[in-house]
Amino acid sequence: MEEDGLVVREIFPTVPVKVEYTLTELGQTLRPIIEPLKEWGLAYQSLNSGQ
């Protein structure tokens, strides 16, 4: 996704190493697709948390 310009990776020189990913402007265009997937995942997790 980084190579495709969807995210930017920032590495922090700490111990342990910290890495953060941020959506690029192009990546932001995927939000209408990502948000429903997130909601589905949360609902699925909630349904299966009692098992």
PDB file with SEQRES, HELIX, SHEET and CRYST1 records, atoms N, CA, C and O in Angstrom:
SEQRES   1 A   51  MET GLU GLU ASP GLY LEU VAL VAL ARG GLU ILE PHE PRO          
SEQRES   2 A   51  THR VAL PRO VAL LYS VAL GLU TYR THR LEU THR GLU LEU          
SEQRES   3 A   51  GLY GLN THR LEU ARG PRO ILE ILE GLU PRO LEU LYS GLU          
SEQRES   4 A   51  TRP GLY LEU ALA TYR GLN SER LEU ASN SER GLY GLN              
HELIX    1 AA1 GLU A   25  GLN A   28  1                                   4    
HELIX    2 AA2 ARG A   31  ASN A   48  1                                  18    
SHEET    1 AA1 2 VAL A   7  PHE A  12  0                                        
SHEET    2 AA1 2 LYS A  18  LEU A  23 -1                                        
CRYST1    1.000    1.000    1.000  90.00  90.00  90.00 P 1           1          
ATOM      1  N   MET A   1       0.826  -1.182   0.000  1.00  0.00           N  
ATOM      2  CA  MET A   1       0.000   0.000   0.000  1.00  0.00           C  
ATOM      3  C   MET A   1       0.872   1.249   0.000  1.00  0.00           C  
ATOM      4  O   MET A   1       0.503   2.277  -0.567  1.00  0.00           O  
ATOM      5  N   GLU A   2       2.026   1.148   0.638  1.00  0.00           N  
ATOM      6  CA  GLU A   2       2.951   2.278   0.636  1.00  0.00           C  
ATOM      7  C   GLU A   2       3.470   2.523  -0.781  1.00  0.00           C  
ATOM      8  O   GLU A   2       3.527   3.666  -1.235  1.00  0.00           O  
ATOM      9  N   GLU A   3       3.844   1.458  -1.474  1.00  0.00           N  
ATOM     10  CA  GLU A   3       4.350   1.583  -2.841  1.00  0.00           C  
ATOM     11  C   GLU A   3       3.290   2.137  -3.790  1.00  0.00           C  
ATOM     12  O   GLU A   3       3.615   2.794  -4.778  1.00  0.00           O  
ATOM     13  N   ASP A   4       2.028   1.869  -3.485  1.00  0.00           N  
ATOM     14  CA  ASP A   4       0.928   2.350  -4.323  1.00  0.00           C  
ATOM     15  C   ASP A   4       0.481   3.763  -3.967  1.00  0.00           C  
ATOM     16  O   ASP A   4      -0.428   4.305  -4.596  1.00  0.00           O  
ATOM     17  N   GLY A   5       1.118   4.364  -2.959  1.00  0.00           N  
ATOM     18  CA  GLY A   5       0.802   5.737  -2.597  1.00  0.00           C  
ATOM     19  C   GLY A   5      -0.443   5.900  -1.752  1.00  0.00           C  
ATOM     20  O   GLY A   5      -1.016   6.987  -1.690  1.00  0.00           O  
ATOM     21  N   LEU A   6      -0.872   4.816  -1.093  1.00  0.00           N  
ATOM     22  CA  LEU A   6      -2.072   4.888  -0.260  1.00  0.00           C  
ATOM     23  C   LEU A   6      -1.758   5.256   1.185  1.00  0.00           C  
ATOM     24  O   LEU A   6      -2.577   5.880   1.859  1.00  0.00           O  
ATOM     25  N   VAL A   7      -0.581   4.873   1.662  1.00  0.00           N  
ATOM     26  CA  VAL A   7      -0.173   5.177   3.032  1.00  0.00           C  
ATOM     27  C   VAL A   7       1.260   5.684   3.051  1.00  0.00           C  
ATOM     28  O   VAL A   7       2.052   5.413   2.148  1.00  0.00           O  
ATOM     29  N   VAL A   8       1.566   6.421   4.100  1.00  0.00           N  
ATOM     30  CA  VAL A   8       2.926   6.877   4.370  1.00  0.00           C  
ATOM     31  C   VAL A   8       3.353   6.217   5.669  1.00  0.00           C  
ATOM     32  O   VAL A   8       2.607   6.224   6.648  1.00  0.00           O  
ATOM     33  N   ARG A   9       4.554   5.644   5.682  1.00  0.00           N  
ATOM     34  CA  ARG A   9       5.085   4.985   6.880  1.00  0.00           C  
ATOM     35  C   ARG A   9       6.111   5.905   7.516  1.00  0.00           C  
ATOM     36  O   ARG A   9       7.020   6.402   6.851  1.00  0.00           O  
ATOM     37  N   GLU A  10       5.952   6.125   8.816  1.00  0.00           N  
ATOM     38  CA  GLU A  10       6.911   6.921   9.574  1.00  0.00           C  
ATOM     39  C   GLU A  10       7.507   6.038  10.663  1.00  0.00           C  
ATOM     40  O   GLU A  10       6.780   5.465  11.474  1.00  0.00           O  
ATOM     41  N   ILE A  11       8.826   5.932  10.676  1.00  0.00           N  
ATOM     42  CA  ILE A  11       9.533   5.097  11.644  1.00  0.00           C  
ATOM     43  C   ILE A  11      10.185   5.999  12.677  1.00  0.00           C  
ATOM     44  O   ILE A  11      10.881   6.953  12.330  1.00  0.00           O  
ATOM     45  N   PHE A  12       9.957   5.693  13.950  1.00  0.00           N  
ATOM     46  CA  PHE A  12      10.526   6.464  15.045  1.00  0.00           C  
ATOM     47  C   PHE A  12      11.673   5.665  15.664  1.00  0.00           C  
ATOM     48  O   PHE A  12      11.508   4.489  15.988  1.00  0.00           O  
ATOM     49  N   PRO A  13      12.829   6.300  15.829  1.00  0.00           N  
ATOM     50  CA  PRO A  13      14.014   5.598  16.357  1.00  0.00           C  
ATOM     51  C   PRO A  13      13.940   5.410  17.870  1.00  0.00           C  
ATOM     52  O   PRO A  13      14.686   6.041  18.619  1.00  0.00           O  
ATOM     53  N   THR A  14      13.049   4.554  18.305  1.00  0.00           N  
ATOM     54  CA  THR A  14      12.899   4.272  19.726  1.00  0.00           C  
ATOM     55  C   THR A  14      13.132   2.788  19.951  1.00  0.00           C  
ATOM     56  O   THR A  14      13.236   2.010  19.002  1.00  0.00           O  
ATOM     57  N   VAL A  15      13.213   2.403  21.231  1.00  0.00           N  
ATOM     58  CA  VAL A  15      13.339   0.991  21.579  1.00  0.00           C  
ATOM     59  C   VAL A  15      12.142   0.644  22.441  1.00  0.00           C  
ATOM     60  O   VAL A  15      12.019   1.166  23.549  1.00  0.00           O  
ATOM     61  N   PRO A  16      11.261  -0.217  21.970  1.00  0.00           N  
ATOM     62  CA  PRO A  16      11.271  -0.840  20.645  1.00  0.00           C  
ATOM     63  C   PRO A  16      10.894   0.175  19.572  1.00  0.00           C  
ATOM     64  O   PRO A  16      10.341   1.233  19.871  1.00  0.00           O  
ATOM     65  N   VAL A  17      11.193  -0.151  18.342  1.00  0.00           N  
ATOM     66  CA  VAL A  17      10.908   0.744  17.228  1.00  0.00           C  
ATOM     67  C   VAL A  17       9.407   0.974  17.128  1.00  0.00           C  
ATOM     68  O   VAL A  17       8.613   0.042  17.261  1.00  0.00           O  
ATOM     69  N   LYS A  18       9.031   2.220  16.892  1.00  0.00           N  
ATOM     70  CA  LYS A  18       7.623   2.576  16.721  1.00  0.00           C  
ATOM     71  C   LYS A  18       7.406   2.952  15.257  1.00  0.00           C  
ATOM     72  O   LYS A  18       8.197   3.693  14.674  1.00  0.00           O  
ATOM     73  N   VAL A  19       6.328   2.435  14.670  1.00  0.00           N  
ATOM     74  CA  VAL A  19       6.001   2.731  13.277  1.00  0.00           C  
ATOM     75  C   VAL A  19       4.555   3.198  13.214  1.00  0.00           C  
ATOM     76  O   VAL A  19       3.668   2.575  13.798  1.00  0.00           O  
ATOM     77  N   GLU A  20       4.319   4.293  12.506  1.00  0.00           N  
ATOM     78  CA  GLU A  20       2.964   4.794  12.309  1.00  0.00           C  
ATOM     79  C   GLU A  20       2.674   4.863  10.815  1.00  0.00           C  
ATOM     80  O   GLU A  20       3.538   5.216  10.012  1.00  0.00           O  
ATOM     81  N   TYR A  21       1.444   4.518  10.461  1.00  0.00           N  
ATOM     82  CA  TYR A  21       0.991   4.595   9.079  1.00  0.00           C  
ATOM     83  C   TYR A  21      -0.123   5.629   8.998  1.00  0.00           C  
ATOM     84  O   TYR A  21      -1.015   5.668   9.845  1.00  0.00           O  
ATOM     85  N   THR A  22      -0.057   6.464   7.968  1.00  0.00           N  
ATOM     86  CA  THR A  22      -1.054   7.497   7.753  1.00  0.00           C  
ATOM     87  C   THR A  22      -1.557   7.407   6.324  1.00  0.00           C  
ATOM     88  O   THR A  22      -0.776   7.187   5.398  1.00  0.00           O  
ATOM     89  N   LEU A  23      -2.862   7.578   6.141  1.00  0.00           N  
ATOM     90  CA  LEU A  23      -3.403   7.591   4.795  1.00  0.00           C  
ATOM     91  C   LEU A  23      -2.947   8.844   4.049  1.00  0.00           C  
ATOM     92  O   LEU A  23      -2.941   9.940   4.609  1.00  0.00           O  
ATOM     93  N   THR A  24      -2.573   8.676   2.799  1.00  0.00           N  
ATOM     94  CA  THR A  24      -2.242   9.809   1.939  1.00  0.00           C  
ATOM     95  C   THR A  24      -3.550  10.419   1.432  1.00  0.00           C  
ATOM     96  O   THR A  24      -4.634   9.934   1.754  1.00  0.00           O  
ATOM     97  N   GLU A  25      -3.440  11.475   0.645  1.00  0.00           N  
ATOM     98  CA  GLU A  25      -4.630  12.077   0.045  1.00  0.00           C  
ATOM     99  C   GLU A  25      -5.359  11.033  -0.811  1.00  0.00           C  
ATOM    100  O   GLU A  25      -6.587  10.942  -0.780  1.00  0.00           O  
ATOM    101  N   LEU A  26      -4.594  10.253  -1.569  1.00  0.00           N  
ATOM    102  CA  LEU A  26      -5.194   9.189  -2.366  1.00  0.00           C  
ATOM    103  C   LEU A  26      -5.832   8.138  -1.460  1.00  0.00           C  
ATOM    104  O   LEU A  26      -6.937   7.668  -1.729  1.00  0.00           O  
ATOM    105  N   GLY A  27      -5.137   7.774  -0.395  1.00  0.00           N  
ATOM    106  CA  GLY A  27      -5.672   6.799   0.546  1.00  0.00           C  
ATOM    107  C   GLY A  27      -6.968   7.270   1.197  1.00  0.00           C  
ATOM    108  O   GLY A  27      -7.855   6.466   1.481  1.00  0.00           O  
ATOM    109  N   GLN A  28      -7.071   8.563   1.428  1.00  0.00           N  
ATOM    110  CA  GLN A  28      -8.292   9.125   2.028  1.00  0.00           C  
ATOM    111  C   GLN A  28      -9.516   8.863   1.149  1.00  0.00           C  
ATOM    112  O   GLN A  28     -10.638   8.794   1.652  1.00  0.00           O  
ATOM    113  N   THR A  29      -9.306   8.719  -0.150  1.00  0.00           N  
ATOM    114  CA  THR A  29     -10.442   8.466  -1.042  1.00  0.00           C  
ATOM    115  C   THR A  29     -11.044   7.083  -0.795  1.00  0.00           C  
ATOM    116  O   THR A  29     -12.141   6.795  -1.273  1.00  0.00           O  
ATOM    117  N   LEU A  30     -10.344   6.228  -0.057  1.00  0.00           N  
ATOM    118  CA  LEU A  30     -10.855   4.898   0.275  1.00  0.00           C  
ATOM    119  C   LEU A  30     -11.726   4.893   1.532  1.00  0.00           C  
ATOM    120  O   LEU A  30     -12.320   3.864   1.855  1.00  0.00           O  
ATOM    121  N   ARG A  31     -11.817   6.004   2.242  1.00  0.00           N  
ATOM    122  CA  ARG A  31     -12.597   6.059   3.485  1.00  0.00           C  
ATOM    123  C   ARG A  31     -14.029   5.574   3.322  1.00  0.00           C  
ATOM    124  O   ARG A  31     -14.508   4.854   4.198  1.00  0.00           O  
ATOM    125  N   PRO A  32     -14.744   5.925   2.251  1.00  0.00           N  
ATOM    126  CA  PRO A  32     -16.116   5.424   2.111  1.00  0.00           C  
ATOM    127  C   PRO A  32     -16.193   3.899   2.020  1.00  0.00           C  
ATOM    128  O   PRO A  32     -17.250   3.322   2.271  1.00  0.00           O  
ATOM    129  N   ILE A  33     -15.102   3.250   1.668  1.00  0.00           N  
ATOM    130  CA  ILE A  33     -15.053   1.789   1.609  1.00  0.00           C  
ATOM    131  C   ILE A  33     -14.569   1.215   2.937  1.00  0.00           C  
ATOM    132  O   ILE A  33     -15.075   0.192   3.397  1.00  0.00           O  
ATOM    133  N   ILE A  34     -13.597   1.870   3.544  1.00  0.00           N  
ATOM    134  CA  ILE A  34     -12.981   1.376   4.777  1.00  0.00           C  
ATOM    135  C   ILE A  34     -13.932   1.468   5.973  1.00  0.00           C  
ATOM    136  O   ILE A  34     -13.986   0.543   6.783  1.00  0.00           O  
ATOM    137  N   GLU A  35     -14.673   2.551   6.095  1.00  0.00           N  
ATOM    138  CA  GLU A  35     -15.539   2.750   7.261  1.00  0.00           C  
ATOM    139  C   GLU A  35     -16.599   1.649   7.406  1.00  0.00           C  
ATOM    140  O   GLU A  35     -16.774   1.140   8.513  1.00  0.00           O  
ATOM    141  N   PRO A  36     -17.318   1.257   6.337  1.00  0.00           N  
ATOM    142  CA  PRO A  36     -18.272   0.154   6.511  1.00  0.00           C  
ATOM    143  C   PRO A  36     -17.589  -1.169   6.888  1.00  0.00           C  
ATOM    144  O   PRO A  36     -18.168  -1.971   7.622  1.00  0.00           O  
ATOM    145  N   LEU A  37     -16.371  -1.404   6.395  1.00  0.00           N  
ATOM    146  CA  LEU A  37     -15.634  -2.606   6.782  1.00  0.00           C  
ATOM    147  C   LEU A  37     -15.289  -2.577   8.266  1.00  0.00           C  
ATOM    148  O   LEU A  37     -15.351  -3.597   8.951  1.00  0.00           O  
ATOM    149  N   LYS A  38     -14.928  -1.407   8.745  1.00  0.00           N  
ATOM    150  CA  LYS A  38     -14.622  -1.249  10.170  1.00  0.00           C  
ATOM    151  C   LYS A  38     -15.860  -1.546  11.009  1.00  0.00           C  
ATOM    152  O   LYS A  38     -15.784  -2.272  12.000  1.00  0.00           O  
ATOM    153  N   GLU A  39     -17.001  -0.983  10.608  1.00  0.00           N  
ATOM    154  CA  GLU A  39     -18.250  -1.208  11.347  1.00  0.00           C  
ATOM    155  C   GLU A  39     -18.623  -2.683  11.341  1.00  0.00           C  
ATOM    156  O   GLU A  39     -19.060  -3.214  12.362  1.00  0.00           O  
ATOM    157  N   TRP A  40     -18.457  -3.349  10.206  1.00  0.00           N  
ATOM    158  CA  TRP A  40     -18.750  -4.775  10.129  1.00  0.00           C  
ATOM    159  C   TRP A  40     -17.837  -5.552  11.082  1.00  0.00           C  
ATOM    160  O   TRP A  40     -18.292  -6.444  11.798  1.00  0.00           O  
ATOM    161  N   GLY A  41     -16.562  -5.210  11.084  1.00  0.00           N  
ATOM    162  CA  GLY A  41     -15.607  -5.895  11.946  1.00  0.00           C  
ATOM    163  C   GLY A  41     -15.944  -5.730  13.414  1.00  0.00           C  
ATOM    164  O   GLY A  41     -15.849  -6.683  14.188  1.00  0.00           O  
ATOM    165  N   LEU A  42     -16.338  -4.523  13.800  1.00  0.00           N  
ATOM    166  CA  LEU A  42     -16.715  -4.294  15.197  1.00  0.00           C  
ATOM    167  C   LEU A  42     -17.963  -5.087  15.567  1.00  0.00           C  
ATOM    168  O   LEU A  42     -18.040  -5.652  16.658  1.00  0.00           O  
ATOM    169  N   ALA A  43     -18.943  -5.130  14.659  1.00  0.00           N  
ATOM    170  CA  ALA A  43     -20.163  -5.897  14.927  1.00  0.00           C  
ATOM    171  C   ALA A  43     -19.847  -7.386  15.012  1.00  0.00           C  
ATOM    172  O   ALA A  43     -20.375  -8.082  15.879  1.00  0.00           O  
ATOM    173  N   TYR A  44     -19.006  -7.870  14.134  1.00  0.00           N  
ATOM    174  CA  TYR A  44     -18.618  -9.280  14.140  1.00  0.00           C  
ATOM    175  C   TYR A  44     -17.883  -9.623  15.436  1.00  0.00           C  
ATOM    176  O   TYR A  44     -18.129 -10.661  16.049  1.00  0.00           O  
ATOM    177  N   GLN A  45     -16.993  -8.747  15.832  1.00  0.00           N  
ATOM    178  CA  GLN A  45     -16.238  -8.954  17.079  1.00  0.00           C  
ATOM    179  C   GLN A  45     -17.188  -8.994  18.265  1.00  0.00           C  
ATOM    180  O   GLN A  45     -17.027  -9.815  19.168  1.00  0.00           O  
ATOM    181  N   SER A  46     -18.163  -8.120  18.265  1.00  0.00           N  
ATOM    182  CA  SER A  46     -19.128  -8.084  19.366  1.00  0.00           C  
ATOM    183  C   SER A  46     -19.966  -9.357  19.415  1.00  0.00           C  
ATOM    184  O   SER A  46     -20.250  -9.874  20.495  1.00  0.00           O  
ATOM    185  N   LEU A  47     -20.360  -9.862  18.253  1.00  0.00           N  
ATOM    186  CA  LEU A  47     -21.141 -11.099  18.203  1.00  0.00           C  
ATOM    187  C   LEU A  47     -20.353 -12.290  18.708  1.00  0.00           C  
ATOM    188  O   LEU A  47     -20.922 -13.198  19.314  1.00  0.00           O  
ATOM    189  N   ASN A  48     -19.067 -12.300  18.471  1.00  0.00           N  
ATOM    190  CA  ASN A  48     -18.229 -13.462  18.816  1.00  0.00           C  
ATOM    191  C   ASN A  48     -17.470 -13.308  20.126  1.00  0.00           C  
ATOM    192  O   ASN A  48     -16.729 -14.210  20.519  1.00  0.00           O  
ATOM    193  N   SER A  49     -17.641 -12.186  20.805  1.00  0.00           N  
ATOM    194  CA  SER A  49     -16.887 -11.992  22.049  1.00  0.00           C  
ATOM    195  C   SER A  49     -17.412 -12.854  23.191  1.00  0.00           C  
ATOM    196  O   SER A  49     -16.704 -13.070  24.175  1.00  0.00           O  
ATOM    197  N   GLY A  50     -18.647 -13.352  23.074  1.00  0.00           N  
ATOM    198  CA  GLY A  50     -19.219 -14.191  24.115  1.00  0.00           C  
ATOM    199  C   GLY A  50     -18.882 -15.657  23.964  1.00  0.00           C  
ATOM    200  O   GLY A  50     -19.289 -16.466  24.798  1.00  0.00           O  
ATOM    201  N   GLN A  51     -18.153 -16.023  22.927  1.00  0.00           N  
ATOM    202  CA  GLN A  51     -17.863 -17.439  22.680  1.00  0.00           C  
ATOM    203  C   GLN A  51     -16.586 -17.885  23.335  1.00  0.00           C  
ATOM    204  O   GLN A  51     -16.207 -19.050  23.219  1.00  0.00           O  
TER     205      GLN A  51                                                      
END                                                                             
